[in-house]
Amino acid sequence: MSASQPPAKGRYIIRARRAPAQLAAFIESIRGDPDIALVDTIGPLGQVHTAVIEIATDKALQFERRFSHSDELMIERDQPLSLS
């Protein structure tokens, strides 16, 4: 018997397309979810426009499908910065 491997995780950026309130509501909705870690937020207090989360790749794809039908939030894989 082999032990099952945990799902692969990655870092993703969630951004508000328009109103920061939409992102604030999303952040509240994921608090306490053991499958999602809030790594960082970007933006002034009360007007956070970007969140960095760590999440299983398959769950990130679910968010991507959900957000593709909305003009409130967008998700993309967090890419390391590089100097050109």
KEKE-3310 file (N, C-alpha, C; in steps of 0.2 Angstrom, whole numbers, plus 5000, padded with zeros to 4 digits):
npx = (5004:5003:5006:4995:4999:5000:4990:4998:5004:5003:5008:4997:4990:4977:4967:4958:4947:4940:4933:4940:4932:4927:4938:4941:4930:4931:4943:4939:4930:4939:4946:4951:4949:4957:4964:4968:4981:4983:4995:5000:4995:4992:4992:4984:4978:4962:4959:4964:4971:4976:4979:4990:4990:4992:4989:4981:4984:4973:4962:4964:4962:4948:4944:4949:4940:4928:4930:4932:4919:4915:4917:4924:4935:4951:4963:4979:4994:5008:5022:5040:5050:5061:5076:5078)
npy = (4994:5011:5027:5041:5055:5072:5085:5095:5111:5128:5146:5159:5174:5184:5196:5212:5217:5228:5235:5236:5230:5218:5210:5210:5204:5191:5187:5186:5176:5165:5163:5153:5142:5127:5123:5133:5146:5162:5172:5185:5202:5216:5233:5248:5250:5244:5246:5235:5228:5217:5200:5187:5170:5153:5138:5122:5116:5111:5117:5130:5131:5129:5141:5149:5146:5150:5164:5168:5170:5181:5199:5204:5198:5191:5178:5173:5163:5165:5173:5172:5187:5194:5202:5211)
npz = (5000:4996:5002:5000:4991:4996:4988:4974:4978:4975:4973:4971:4964:4968:4962:4963:4951:4950:4962:4978:4989:4984:4984:4998:5003:4998:5004:5017:5016:5014:5025:5039:5031:5029:5018:5011:5012:5017:5011:5009:5008:4997:4996:5002:5019:5022:5008:5001:4986:4981:4984:4990:4989:4995:4988:4983:4967:4959:4966:4964:4950:4950:4956:4946:4935:4941:4943:4930:4925:4930:4934:4944:4952:4948:4945:4945:4942:4954:4949:4950:4952:4941:4936:4921)
capx = (5000:5007:5002:4993:5003:4995:4990:5003:5002:5007:5006:4993:4989:4970:4967:4952:4947:4937:4932:4943:4928:4926:4943:4940:4925:4935:4948:4935:4927:4944:4949:4949:4950:4964:4967:4971:4985:4984:5002:5002:4991:4995:4987:4983:4973:4955:4959:4969:4969:4979:4981:4994:4988:4995:4983:4982:4983:4966:4957:4966:4958:4941:4943:4950:4934:4923:4932:4931:4912:4914:4921:4926:4941:4955:4968:4985:5000:5013:5029:5046:5052:5068:5079:5080)
capy = (5000:5017:5033:5046:5061:5078:5089:5100:5118:5134:5153:5163:5181:5186:5204:5215:5220:5235:5237:5232:5227:5212:5206:5209:5198:5185:5186:5184:5169:5159:5163:5147:5136:5124:5121:5140:5150:5169:5173:5192:5207:5222:5239:5252:5247:5245:5246:5230:5226:5210:5195:5181:5164:5147:5134:5117:5118:5110:5121:5136:5130:5130:5148:5152:5145:5154:5171:5169:5172:5187:5205:5206:5196:5187:5174:5171:5160:5170:5171:5175:5193:5194:5208:5209)
capz = (5000:4996:5005:4995:4991:4996:4981:4973:4980:4972:4975:4966:4965:4967:4961:4962:4945:4951:4969:4983:4993:4982:4987:5005:5004:4996:5009:5023:5014:5014:5032:5042:5026:5030:5011:5008:5016:5015:5012:5010:5005:4994:4996:5009:5024:5020:5001:4998:4979:4979:4989:4988:4993:4993:4987:4979:4960:4957:4969:4960:4944:4952:4957:4939:4932:4944:4942:4923:4924:4935:4932:4951:4954:4944:4948:4941:4946:4956:4946:4953:4949:4938:4933:4914)
cpx = (5004:5002:5001:4997:4998:4995:4995:5000:5006:5005:5003:4991:4981:4970:4960:4952:4944:4937:4936:4939:4927:4932:4943:4935:4927:4939:4944:4932:4932:4947:4946:4948:4956:4967:4970:4975:4985:4991:5004:4996:4994:4990:4987:4978:4966:4954:4964:4966:4971:4981:4985:4992:4992:4989:4985:4980:4976:4961:4958:4962:4951:4940:4944:4943:4928:4924:4931:4924:4910:4919:4924:4933:4945:4961:4973:4991:5005:5019:5034:5048:5059:5070:5081:5086)
cpy = (5006:5023:5038:5052:5067:5082:5094:5107:5123:5141:5156:5170:5182:5194:5206:5218:5227:5237:5233:5228:5220:5207:5205:5204:5192:5182:5183:5177:5163:5159:5157:5141:5133:5122:5128:5144:5157:5171:5181:5196:5213:5227:5242:5249:5249:5246:5241:5228:5220:5206:5189:5175:5158:5142:5128:5119:5117:5114:5128:5136:5131:5137:5152:5152:5149:5161:5172:5171:5178:5193:5208:5204:5192:5184:5172:5168:5166:5168:5175:5181:5192:5200:5206:5213)
cpz = (5000:4999:5000:4996:4992:4989:4981:4975:4976:4975:4970:4969:4964:4967:4960:4955:4945:4958:4974:4988:4991:4984:4994:5007:5003:5002:5016:5022:5015:5021:5036:5037:5027:5023:5008:5013:5013:5016:5013:5006:5003:4994:5002:5013:5022:5012:4998:4991:4977:4985:4986:4992:4991:4994:4983:4972:4957:4960:4965:4953:4945:4952:4950:4935:4934:4943:4934:4921:4928:4933:4939:4953:4948:4948:4943:4945:4948:4953:4949:4949:4946:4935:4925:4912)
residu = (MET:SER:ALA:SER:GLN:PRO:PRO:ALA:LYS:GLY:ARG:TYR:ILE:ILE:ARG:ALA:ARG:ARG:ALA:PRO:ALA:GLN:LEU:ALA:ALA:PHE:ILE:GLU:SER:ILE:ARG:GLY:ASP:PRO:ASP:ILE:ALA:LEU:VAL:ASP:THR:ILE:GLY:PRO:LEU:GLY:GLN:VAL:HIS:THR:ALA:VAL:ILE:GLU:ILE:ALA:THR:ASP:LYS:ALA:LEU:GLN:PHE:GLU:ARG:ARG:PHE:SER:HIS:SER:ASP:GLU:LEU:MET:ILE:GLU:ARG:ASP:GLN:PRO:LEU:SER:LEU:SER)
# end
